[in-house]
Amino acid sequence: MDPLRRSPSPCLSLRPSSPSTPPCEMLGPVGIEAVLDQLKIKAMKMGFEFNIMVVGQSGLGKSTMVNTLFKSKVWKSDPPGLGVPTPQTLQLHSLTHVIEEKGVKLKLTVTDTPGFGDQINNDNCWDPILGYINEQYEQYLQQEILITRQRHIPDTRVHCCVYFVPPTGHCLRPLDIEFLQRLCRTVNVVPVIARADSLTMEEREAFRRRIQQNLRTHCIDVYPQMCFDEDINDKILNSKLRDRIPFAVVGADQEHVVNGRCVLGRKTKWGIIEVENMAHCEFPLLRDLLIRSHLQDLKDITHNVHYENYRIIRLNESHLLPRGPGWVNLAPASPGQLTTPRTFKVCRGAHDDSDDEF
Amino acid sequence: MEERKPAHVLRSFKYAAFMNEELRNLSLSGHVGFDSLPDQLVNKSTSQGFCFNILCVGETGIGKSTLMDTLFNTKFESDPATHNEPGVRLKARSYELQESNVRLKLTIVDTVGFGDQINKDDSYKPIVEYIDAQFEAYLQEELKIKRSLFNYHDTRIHACLYFIAPTGHSLKSLDLVTMKKLDSKVNIIPIIAKADTIAKNELHKFKSKIMSELVSNGVQIYQFPTDEETVAEINATMSVHLPFAVVGSTEEVKIGNKMAKARQYPWGVVQVENENHCDFVKLREMLIRVNMEDLREQTHTRHYELYRRCKLEEMGFKDTDPDSKPFSLQETYEAKRNEFLGELQKKEEEMRQMFVMRVKEKEAELKEAEKELHEKFDLLKRTHQEEKKKVEDKKKELEEEVNNFQKKKAAAQLLQSQAQQSGAQQTKKDKDKKNASFT
């Protein structure tokens, strides 16, 4: 089990101590389970928020992928940059939509990063992205430390960053490595192999293995992070996922008829690549990970780990920052911090103490 | 750069981020799958477990422990309290209950000795202090730099059951005062205890009297939420019956062909779960099955926020200046940290000074002792010398005496021998004379 950090609360003699909770036998139904329904009702009324960022070079199919994921035209028109000279600086575009399915309302914010890695000199091209992510944390922090706070602080923090790796077939490029190293400490990163239809199955597997090796060598901890596995079930489930990361995906938002069914796919001269077919590409895995099974987990890790990390750095180093709003500390971690991500047990009742580098 | 700055602090980003303000409602052309979100959320919460804390305020012997036992269908270990408590004190106990896959960490806080004293002026104070202490603990945790809120054992009181004695007339002044002090800090649910001592018609009058007194005194009791369609109806109908007249019992009596919780009297059996007999079922519905989550939310978003706001304003923060707000918190952290360090340094200085002083004292003491020793030594030496001199004098005297004696002895011997000689001569002369006279 990973060590859990528990900060000792101030010892007030008036507080009941938590460890001594004897289990009690109930002789009949009380109705405690009804609280689950109450939770659900409350959640449905409030709605959910999800913020996703897609990063990658132009032409890798980011916008198409987003459209495919959410089965709608998230981007109103053709992605900017087509036929337009590449912007000189990195731009971030955010769009917010409210989508509803079976009574569940989801406020989805998608942030695109056209111009990433497109310049000749890509030094520090990750800085604007890190700045944006940290700015969202900053806004949340400022809302949180107000005296009169809102009932529900609007959550604009990036919950997941999908990184598109170009399908070179070799291994991760230095730009990818630099970017992933910096980002995996600030946000949940899910790398995917974009435009995977240009690779055969064997090439895909080999590419995947090489990427996994690269990630291990450079100590890049992508989502789902191993240190946050809560119990054995999670471990098993997440290990299977970790084996397939990065997913080889193909995006398509046009429908074609295959065997009488209407499927999303790309039509080529040599066949139709079905997006939702596991034999063709791993898009369903990505979709399930992001939406169907791990969405809440992504949000929880963002809130409990990444946001708390940011908050600690911010509150500790504030004396180094000049006074003024909107300032963000973009100091990349020292090499010592790079290797040991903050160990934090998410939502667990076990109590262990741990020491960390702070 | 002269000032110390961490590397890579960017002064400006060359990026333009704009948010699309209009929230478009997108239409989905297929099943995406995020309708499983509530389930994901519920699963997460289930694995975490829930916390629920109830405060029972009422006189000794009014039936608080029995009611808790009845509500949660279990026997919480507790001995009945005596009436001799000098003051009100709060006793908190935590239990872990599990129903199917829901784990509930229940904390029941009892007011021991409430209403027993002769002078009850300060009865409400320990209660208010306890509630504030729980808020304070949470606030402290929240303000920490390294905090762990997600596995924090929440001890804030979510519901306060106020037990009203079944006099049949009206609220006691102690009740009014206490409730007035508590209504801004906790969700109050007033209940009439031992309701089997009141007849039906008296009960109705009693209830309306209580409610009107509460309203006229401005006591804010917990309002069951009516904004959610699913629960609005049931909450509205239940609110009419406030305060709930409850009977608690853990003993089972055979009624018909079933065992039910009831109290057996010679004149009949009062069934706890019979809605015609008492409002126990309504209380259980409202407290646990329908509004538990809302009680927790109200505690967190209303009572706790109020406490937090008051506390922070007390510490001197204001929101009016959004520029300085986050930094004044930092400033306080800094100030507090500096203060703490200053205190530490001061203490260190004090200790050092004390140490130096002690060393000096010890040194002086030792020097004194040394001096004394020296003096003693000198004294001894002198004494020794004196003695020695005396002895030598005596020796000299003795030798002189011996010499004198020897001299005297020699002289005496000489005299003696002279006397002998002259004596012999004398006799010879005498002899001669004698001889001469004969002729």
Chai-1 contact restraints between the chains, C-beta under 6 A:
chainA,res_idxA,chainB,res_idxB,connection_type,confidence,min_distance_angstrom,max_distance_angstrom,comment,restraint_id
A,R6,B,S148,contact,1.0,0.0,6.0,A-B,restraint_1
A,S7,B,K146,contact,1.0,0.0,6.0,A-B,restraint_2
A,S7,B,S148,contact,1.0,0.0,6.0,A-B,restraint_3
A,S9,B,A137,contact,1.0,0.0,6.0,A-B,restraint_4
A,S9,B,E141,contact,1.0,0.0,6.0,A-B,restraint_5
A,P10,B,Q140,contact,1.0,0.0,6.0,A-B,restraint_6
A,L12,B,A133,contact,1.0,0.0,6.0,A-B,restraint_7
A,L12,B,A137,contact,1.0,0.0,6.0,A-B,restraint_8
A,L14,B,Y130,contact,1.0,0.0,6.0,A-B,restraint_9
A,L14,B,A133,contact,1.0,0.0,6.0,A-B,restraint_10
A,R15,B,A137,contact,1.0,0.0,6.0,A-B,restraint_11
A,R15,B,T155,contact,1.0,0.0,6.0,A-B,restraint_12
A,P16,B,A92,contact,1.0,0.0,6.0,A-B,restraint_13
A,P16,B,S94,contact,1.0,0.0,6.0,A-B,restraint_14
A,P16,B,T107,contact,1.0,0.0,6.0,A-B,restraint_15
A,S18,B,H153,contact,1.0,0.0,6.0,A-B,restraint_16
A,T21,B,S94,contact,1.0,0.0,6.0,A-B,restraint_17
A,T21,B,E96,contact,1.0,0.0,6.0,A-B,restraint_18
A,P23,B,E96,contact,1.0,0.0,6.0,A-B,restraint_19
A,C24,B,T74,contact,1.0,0.0,6.0,A-B,restraint_20
A,C24,B,Y95,contact,1.0,0.0,6.0,A-B,restraint_21
A,C24,B,L97,contact,1.0,0.0,6.0,A-B,restraint_22
A,M26,B,N73,contact,1.0,0.0,6.0,A-B,restraint_23
A,M26,B,T74,contact,1.0,0.0,6.0,A-B,restraint_24
A,M26,B,L97,contact,1.0,0.0,6.0,A-B,restraint_25
A,L27,B,N73,contact,1.0,0.0,6.0,A-B,restraint_26
A,G28,B,N73,contact,1.0,0.0,6.0,A-B,restraint_27
A,V30,B,F72,contact,1.0,0.0,6.0,A-B,restraint_28
A,V30,B,N73,contact,1.0,0.0,6.0,A-B,restraint_29
A,G31,B,I288,contact,1.0,0.0,6.0,A-B,restraint_30
A,G31,B,R289,contact,1.0,0.0,6.0,A-B,restraint_31
A,I32,B,E99,contact,1.0,0.0,6.0,A-B,restraint_32
A,I32,B,V102,contact,1.0,0.0,6.0,A-B,restraint_33
A,I32,B,L104,contact,1.0,0.0,6.0,A-B,restraint_34
A,E33,B,E99,contact,1.0,0.0,6.0,A-B,restraint_35
A,E33,B,S100,contact,1.0,0.0,6.0,A-B,restraint_36
A,E33,B,V102,contact,1.0,0.0,6.0,A-B,restraint_37
A,A34,B,R289,contact,1.0,0.0,6.0,A-B,restraint_38
A,V35,B,M292,contact,1.0,0.0,6.0,A-B,restraint_39
A,V35,B,E293,contact,1.0,0.0,6.0,A-B,restraint_40
A,L36,B,V42,contact,1.0,0.0,6.0,A-B,restraint_41
A,Q38,B,E293,contact,1.0,0.0,6.0,A-B,restraint_42
A,L39,B,V42,contact,1.0,0.0,6.0,A-B,restraint_43
A,L39,B,S45,contact,1.0,0.0,6.0,A-B,restraint_44
A,L39,B,E293,contact,1.0,0.0,6.0,A-B,restraint_45
A,K40,B,P38,contact,1.0,0.0,6.0,A-B,restraint_46
A,K40,B,V42,contact,1.0,0.0,6.0,A-B,restraint_47
A,I41,B,T230,contact,1.0,0.0,6.0,A-B,restraint_48
A,K42,B,E293,contact,1.0,0.0,6.0,A-B,restraint_49
A,A43,B,P38,contact,1.0,0.0,6.0,A-B,restraint_50
A,A43,B,L41,contact,1.0,0.0,6.0,A-B,restraint_51
A,M44,B,P38,contact,1.0,0.0,6.0,A-B,restraint_52
A,F48,B,L37,contact,1.0,0.0,6.0,A-B,restraint_53
A,F70,B,V32,contact,1.0,0.0,6.0,A-B,restraint_54
A,K71,B,L28,contact,1.0,0.0,6.0,A-B,restraint_55
A,K71,B,S29,contact,1.0,0.0,6.0,A-B,restraint_56
A,K71,B,G30,contact,1.0,0.0,6.0,A-B,restraint_57
A,K71,B,V32,contact,1.0,0.0,6.0,A-B,restraint_58
A,S72,B,L26,contact,1.0,0.0,6.0,A-B,restraint_59
A,S72,B,L28,contact,1.0,0.0,6.0,A-B,restraint_60
A,T89,B,K14,contact,1.0,0.0,6.0,A-B,restraint_61
A,L90,B,Y15,contact,1.0,0.0,6.0,A-B,restraint_62
A,Q91,B,A16,contact,1.0,0.0,6.0,A-B,restraint_63
A,L92,B,Y15,contact,1.0,0.0,6.0,A-B,restraint_64
A,L92,B,A17,contact,1.0,0.0,6.0,A-B,restraint_65
A,S94,B,M19,contact,1.0,0.0,6.0,A-B,restraint_66
A,L95,B,N20,contact,1.0,0.0,6.0,A-B,restraint_67
A,T96,B,N20,contact,1.0,0.0,6.0,A-B,restraint_68
A,T96,B,L23,contact,1.0,0.0,6.0,A-B,restraint_69
A,H97,B,R24,contact,1.0,0.0,6.0,A-B,restraint_70
A,H97,B,L26,contact,1.0,0.0,6.0,A-B,restraint_71
A,V98,B,L23,contact,1.0,0.0,6.0,A-B,restraint_72
A,V98,B,N25,contact,1.0,0.0,6.0,A-B,restraint_73
A,I99,B,L26,contact,1.0,0.0,6.0,A-B,restraint_74
A,I99,B,L28,contact,1.0,0.0,6.0,A-B,restraint_75
A,E101,B,F34,contact,1.0,0.0,6.0,A-B,restraint_76
A,E101,B,D35,contact,1.0,0.0,6.0,A-B,restraint_77
A,K102,B,D35,contact,1.0,0.0,6.0,A-B,restraint_78
A,V104,B,D35,contact,1.0,0.0,6.0,A-B,restraint_79
A,V104,B,L37,contact,1.0,0.0,6.0,A-B,restraint_80
A,L106,B,F34,contact,1.0,0.0,6.0,A-B,restraint_81
A,D127,B,L10,contact,1.0,0.0,6.0,A-B,restraint_82
A,P128,B,F13,contact,1.0,0.0,6.0,A-B,restraint_83
A,P128,B,Y15,contact,1.0,0.0,6.0,A-B,restraint_84
A,G131,B,F13,contact,1.0,0.0,6.0,A-B,restraint_85
A,Y132,B,A17,contact,1.0,0.0,6.0,A-B,restraint_86
A,Q142,B,P326,contact,1.0,0.0,6.0,A-B,restraint_87
A,I145,B,P326,contact,1.0,0.0,6.0,A-B,restraint_88
A,I145,B,L329,contact,1.0,0.0,6.0,A-B,restraint_89
A,L146,B,D319,contact,1.0,0.0,6.0,A-B,restraint_90
A,I147,B,R309,contact,1.0,0.0,6.0,A-B,restraint_91
A,I147,B,L312,contact,1.0,0.0,6.0,A-B,restraint_92
A,I147,B,F317,contact,1.0,0.0,6.0,A-B,restraint_93
A,I147,B,D319,contact,1.0,0.0,6.0,A-B,restraint_94
A,T148,B,R309,contact,1.0,0.0,6.0,A-B,restraint_95
A,T148,B,D319,contact,1.0,0.0,6.0,A-B,restraint_96
A,R151,B,T301,contact,1.0,0.0,6.0,A-B,restraint_97
A,I291,B,G33,contact,1.0,0.0,6.0,A-B,restraint_98
A,I291,B,F34,contact,1.0,0.0,6.0,A-B,restraint_99
A,R292,B,G33,contact,1.0,0.0,6.0,A-B,restraint_100
A,R292,B,S36,contact,1.0,0.0,6.0,A-B,restraint_101
A,Q296,B,Q40,contact,1.0,0.0,6.0,A-B,restraint_102
A,Q296,B,L41,contact,1.0,0.0,6.0,A-B,restraint_103
A,Q296,B,K44,contact,1.0,0.0,6.0,A-B,restraint_104
A,N304,B,F150,contact,1.0,0.0,6.0,A-B,restraint_105
A,I312,B,I145,contact,1.0,0.0,6.0,A-B,restraint_106
A,I312,B,K146,contact,1.0,0.0,6.0,A-B,restraint_107
A,L315,B,I145,contact,1.0,0.0,6.0,A-B,restraint_108
A,S318,B,Q330,contact,1.0,0.0,6.0,A-B,restraint_109
A,R323,B,F327,contact,1.0,0.0,6.0,A-B,restraint_110
A,P325,B,D323,contact,1.0,0.0,6.0,A-B,restraint_111
A,L330,B,H8,contact,1.0,0.0,6.0,A-B,restraint_112
A,L330,B,L10,contact,1.0,0.0,6.0,A-B,restraint_113
A,A331,B,P6,contact,1.0,0.0,6.0,A-B,restraint_114
A,A331,B,H8,contact,1.0,0.0,6.0,A-B,restraint_115
A,C347,B,Q48,contact,1.0,0.0,6.0,A-B,restraint_116
A,C347,B,F150,contact,1.0,0.0,6.0,A-B,restraint_117
A,G349,B,G49,contact,1.0,0.0,6.0,A-B,restraint_118
